[in-house]
Amino acid sequence: MASSRSRRVEYDRFIPFRSAMDMDFARCALTMPSRPQRDGSIESPSSVAYQKLLVQCILKNRSRIFAFKSAPESPADKVSQFDEDNRPHKKQQRRIPKDADRVLAAYDILDDDRLNLLDWGSNNVLAIGLNDKVCLWNAANKSSTEFSRALEDNSPVTSISWSPDGKVLALALGNSDLHLVDAATRRVLVGIQGDGHSFVCSLAWRSNAILTTGRSDGSIVDYDIRKDDRAICDYRGHRLEVCSLK
């Protein structure tokens, strides 16, 4: 069995690979002055430092001119390189204004923390319950309209909520009734009579057809406004008022 030494080919001379040589570096290395000048003058320290820095930065401290084998493939750079447009920009600080953008006068709003008397709909209209009236403020044109409910008694508004599409406004009244009003015509589309004992503190739309109410007796009731028998589910597990729903 032949040894690995006998299989190795011995060459008597080395022939450089011209295709693997860096001709620009070779020309620079051959023409770079490495000996003292012939006139006997000595280079200044700044010139010597510059030449040293040039070798380190540009020539990478290379000294070999000839290449006797092809250079290996350079490994992929592990450091990500980004173009100028793709570099992450510095996150700008959010500016929070200290003054109010607009102040609305709501003198008749009830002072009761159990009630929900404000709701901003997807139609960019803010609905405000003012005792027995409703005020609508349009944020697009900065206009406001007010309408009263067509009721015999003067029951105050206890909760107000826009439907997800912004077309129907749900109004809960102090006499435990519930009215669904068309936002365009101000006409009552659906009237749901309550039990007369507990009033609605909070409202939440599950969809444009399912409305959930939280009452002062701790009950939560789902209503389907498409059905004649609108109450579809009743939850009873709270002892105090349900002041918020989502």
N, C-alpha and C positions, 0 to 999 in steps of 0.2 A: 504494500500500500504506500503510495507516494505521499510524502509529507507536504504540508502546505508551503514549505520553503521552496521545494523543487518546482511547485506549480507557479510560483510568482515569477513574473517576467521582469528581467533586469534590463534597464536601458543604459546606454553608454553616453547619452546626452539628453539635454532637456530643450525642447522646442516650445517657445511660448505660444499661447493661443491668442491670436490677434483679435478675434471677435470678443474675447473676454477681458480685454485690456481697456482701461480708461485713458483714451488718447489725450484728453484735455489735462488730466492729472499728470500724465507722463511728460507732456510738454512743459507744464508748470514746474515739475520737479527737476527737469533737466536744465531749464533756463533760470531757475531761482538762484540768486547769488548766495553761495554758502561759504565763500572765502573772503578774506579781507580785500579791500579795493587795492588796485595796482599802484595808485598814486600814494599809498601809505596812510591815507586818511582813515580814521576810525569812525564807524557808524555811531550815531547818537543813541543814548539809552532808549529814547522814545521810538526810534526806528527799529531797534532790536525787539522791543516789546510788541511793536506792531506786527513784525514778522512772526513772532511766536504766537500771537493771538490769531493771525491768519492761518497758521498751520493747524491750530487747535480747532478753529471754528469751521473753516472751509475744507481743509484737506483731511480733517479728522485724524491727524497724527499718523497718516499713512506714510510708509517709507518704501514699499515694494512697487516697482514699476511693472515688471513682467508678471503675467498670469499664466501658470502652467496647467491649469484645469478650469473648467467652466465653474462660474460662481454658483453656489446653491441658491435655490429659490428663496427669496426673502419671506419670512413668516408674516402672516397677517398682523397688522398693527392692532394691538389690544386696546389702544386708546382711541375712542371714537373721535373722528374729525368732523367738525360742523362747519357749514358755510356760514357766511355772515347773516344770511336771512333766516337760517334755521337755529341760530343760537337762542337759548331761552332769554327772554327779555325780563328785566327787573320788574317785579310785581309792584304795581302802583298802589299807593296807599288810598284807601277809600275815605273820601271826605264826607263827614256827617255834619250837616248844617245845624247850627245852634238855634236858629230862629225858625219859626213856623212858616211854611210856604203860603198858607192861607188860613184864616181864622173864620169859622162859621159861628154865628150867634144862634144858640139853641136854648132859649130861656125856659121853655116849657118842658124840657126833658125831665123825666122822673128820676129822683135821687134814690135809687134802689140798686144795690150791687147784685141782686139776684136776677135782674132783668138783662136782656140783650137787645138794645135799642139802636144799634148801628150795624149796617152790613153794606159792604162795597161789592157790587155785582160784576159779572164778567162783561156787562155792557158799559162799564166805566161810569156807573151812576151810584152815588152814595145815598142810601135810604136811612132816614132818621125818624124814629118814633117820638113825637112831641105830644105827650099826653093823649088826647083823643084824635090827633091829626098825624099825617105823615108828610114829611118834607123830602123831596128828591133833588139832589144836587148833581148836575151833570159836569163831570170833570173835563170833558172835551171843550165845551163852549162856555163853562163857568156860569151856567144859568141854573136857577132853582125854581121848582114848582111845589105847590102845597095843595093837598086835597084832603077833605074830610071823609070819614066813612059814612056810608048811608045806613045808619043805625038809629033806632029809636032812643036807646039809652046812650049815655056818655061814658061808656067803658073805655078805660085807657088802653093804649097799646103796651103789651108786656114783652113781646119778642117780635123780631122782624128778620126775614131771611129771603135772599134772592134764590131762585132756582138756578141750576148750573148753566142753562142757556141764557139767563138774564131776561126771560120773557114773563115770568110769573113772580109776583111778590107775595110771600106768605106773611100774614099778620095774625098774631095771637092777641086776644083781648082779655081784659080783666074779668069778664064774665064767663071765662073758660071756653069761649067760642073760637073758631079758627076760620079765617077768610083767606082765600087765594084770589089775588087781584091781578087782572091783566095790566101789564106795565104800559101798554100803548093806549088803551081806552079808559083805564082807571075803573073798569067794571069788575064786579065780583063774579068770578067764574064758578067757584065752589065755596059753599058755606058748610062748615062742619060744626054741629052743635055739641057743646061740652056737657059735663055733668053738673055744672053750676056750683061745685064745691071747690075744685082746685083749678088754678089758672096755669097757663103754659109759661115756663121760665126760659126755655131754650128750644131752638129749632135747628134741624140739620137735614139737608136733602141727600138721600142716598142715590137718587137719579132724578130725572125730570118728572117722574111719576110717583116716586116713593118719598114720603116726607115723614121724618121722625120727630116726635115732640117729647120734651122732658117737662114734667109737671111739678107743681109745688107739693103734691102728696108723695113724691118719690117714684112715681110710675113713669114708664117710658112706653110710648105707643107708636106703632108704625101705621101709616095711612097710605093706601093706594088710591090716588085720585081718579083712576080710570074705572073703578068698580063702584057699584051702588052701595054695597056694604064696605065702606072704605077702611075701617079699622081691621087690620089683618094680623096684628101681633101686639101683645101686651106683656111688658116685663115689669115685674114687681120684686124688688130686692133692696130698695133704698129706703131709709127712714126719714131723710131730709130732702130738701128740694134738689132737683137735678138742674143745676145752674149753667151747665155747659155740655154741649154735644158736638161730636165730630165724626 
